[in-house]
Amino acid sequence: MGMPPVVAGLIVYLLLMRQGPLGFLGILFTIRAMVIAQVVLITPIITSMIYTYAVRCAPAIRMFSRTMGANRFQTQLLFVKEMKNEFYFAVITAFSRAISEVGAVMIVGGNIQNMTRTMTTAIAMLRQMGDFSQGITLGILLLIIAFVLQTLSDFLRKNEIIEENF
């Protein structure tokens, strides 16, 4: 979970570089490479959060399912329904990590203008160039996007919870 983003970016870079084991794909410095780096970063977060909750709650859910006479599929369905809040929090946490990422995407994407430059890499570059006003503007825009997406997902989740008992 605590893997430094630049290390993840370096690992993906070494795999995708021309001499690397996946170099034949030719996807280094593309959006696909950036997505792979992001997946490498967020997968441990999602899996560990869900696994921790599942280990804690699975015995009680399994016992309840047996008591009610549920089959294996029904037990698994109940398990997923009971864990929907944990899925939500794991995805939101991973999204937060991904949206704030600079190191890995800069290494594998190359920060190429109009191709692989993200808002976070643009902010880092603008700070390096001393253009703080444009960097702050992009930072505020990134905060607004994150806030709107978080608010929308909370709204959809609350609507689901309200309608759940009807």
C-alpha positions in Angstrom: 0.0 0.0 0.0 2.9 2.3 0.7 4.7 1.8 -2.6 6.2 5.1 -3.6 4.8 6.2 -7.0 8.2 6.8 -8.6 9.1 3.2 -7.8 5.9 1.9 -9.4 6.7 4.1 -12.4 10.2 2.9 -12.6 9.1 -0.8 -12.5 6.5 -0.2 -15.2 9.1 1.7 -17.2 11.6 -1.1 -17.0 8.9 -3.6 -18.1 7.8 -1.5 -21.0 11.1 0.0 -22.3 12.3 -1.3 -25.6 14.7 -3.8 -24.1 12.2 -4.8 -21.3 10.1 -8.0 -21.3 7.1 -6.1 -22.6 8.9 -3.7 -24.9 7.5 -5.4 -27.9 4.1 -3.8 -27.1 5.5 -0.3 -27.9 3.3 1.4 -25.4 5.9 3.4 -23.4 5.1 7.1 -23.3 1.4 6.5 -24.0 -1.8 6.7 -22.0 -1.9 2.9 -21.8 1.4 2.9 -20.0 0.1 5.6 -17.6 -3.0 3.5 -16.9 -0.8 0.4 -16.2 1.2 2.5 -13.7 -2.0 3.7 -12.0 -3.3 0.2 -11.8 0.0 -0.9 -10.2 -0.4 1.9 -7.6 -4.1 1.5 -6.7 -4.6 -2.3 -6.8 -2.8 -3.0 -3.5 -5.0 -0.3 -1.9 -8.3 -1.7 -3.1 -7.4 -5.3 -2.4 -6.0 -4.7 1.1 -8.9 -2.6 2.2 -11.5 -5.2 1.0 -9.5 -8.1 2.2 -9.2 -6.6 5.7 -12.9 -6.2 6.0 -13.7 -9.5 4.4 -11.6 -11.4 6.9 -13.2 -9.7 9.8 -16.9 -10.1 8.6 -16.9 -13.3 6.5 -17.4 -15.7 9.4 -20.5 -13.9 10.7 -22.0 -13.6 7.2 -21.3 -17.2 6.4 -22.9 -18.4 9.7 -26.0 -16.2 9.0 -26.3 -17.6 5.5 -26.1 -21.2 6.7 -28.7 -20.4 9.4 -31.1 -19.1 6.7 -30.4 -22.0 4.4 -28.7 -20.1 1.7 -26.6 -21.9 -1.0 -23.1 -20.9 -1.9 -24.1 -18.4 -4.6 -26.6 -16.7 -2.3 -24.0 -16.5 0.5 -21.5 -14.8 -1.9 -24.2 -12.4 -3.1 -25.1 -11.5 0.5 -21.4 -11.0 1.2 -21.0 -8.6 -1.7 -24.2 -6.7 -0.6 -22.9 -6.4 2.9 -19.5 -5.1 1.7 -20.8 -2.5 -0.7 -19.8 0.4 1.6 -16.3 -1.0 1.9 -16.1 -1.3 -1.9 -17.2 2.3 -2.1 -14.5 3.5 0.4 -11.8 1.4 -1.3 -12.6 2.9 -4.7 -12.8 6.4 -3.4 -9.4 5.9 -1.6 -7.9 4.5 -4.8 -9.3 7.4 -6.8 -7.8 9.9 -4.4 -4.4 8.2 -4.8 -4.7 8.1 -8.6 -5.9 11.7 -9.1 -3.0 13.1 -7.0 -0.4 11.0 -8.7 2.6 12.7 -10.4 5.7 10.5 -10.2 4.6 7.3 -12.0 2.7 8.9 -14.8 5.5 11.3 -15.5 8.0 8.5 -15.7 6.0 6.2 -18.0 4.0 8.9 -19.8 6.9 11.3 -20.4 4.7 14.5 -19.8 4.3 15.0 -23.6 2.2 18.0 -24.3 -1.2 17.2 -25.9 -0.6 13.5 -25.5 0.4 12.3 -22.0 0.4 15.5 -19.9 -1.9 15.2 -16.9 -3.1 18.1 -14.7 -0.8 17.0 -11.9 2.3 16.7 -14.1 1.4 20.1 -15.7 1.2 21.7 -12.2 4.6 20.2 -11.3 6.1 21.5 -14.5 4.6 25.0 -14.1 5.9 25.2 -10.6 9.4 24.3 -11.9 9.1 27.0 -14.5 7.9 29.5 -11.9 4.5 30.0 -13.4 2.6 29.9 -10.1 -0.6 31.6 -11.3 -1.3 29.0 -14.0 -0.3 26.2 -11.6 -2.6 27.4 -8.9 -5.4 27.7 -11.5 -4.9 24.1 -12.5 -4.7 23.1 -8.9 -8.0 24.7 -8.1 -9.6 23.1 -11.2 -8.3 19.7 -10.1 -9.8 20.3 -6.6 -13.1 21.2 -8.1 -13.2 18.1 -10.3 -12.3 15.9 -7.3 -15.0 17.6 -5.2 -17.7 17.3 -7.8 -16.9 13.6 -8.4 -16.9 12.9 -4.7 -20.1 14.7 -4.1 -21.8 12.9 -7.1 -20.7 9.5 -5.8 -21.9 10.4 -2.3 -25.2 11.5 -3.7 -25.7 8.3 -5.6 -24.7 6.2 -2.6 -27.1 8.0 -0.3 -30.0 7.6 -2.8 -29.3 3.9 -2.9 -29.3 3.6 0.9 -32.5 5.5 1.3 -34.3 3.3 -1.3 -32.8 0.1 0.2 -35.6 -0.8 2.6 -38.6 -0.4 0.2 
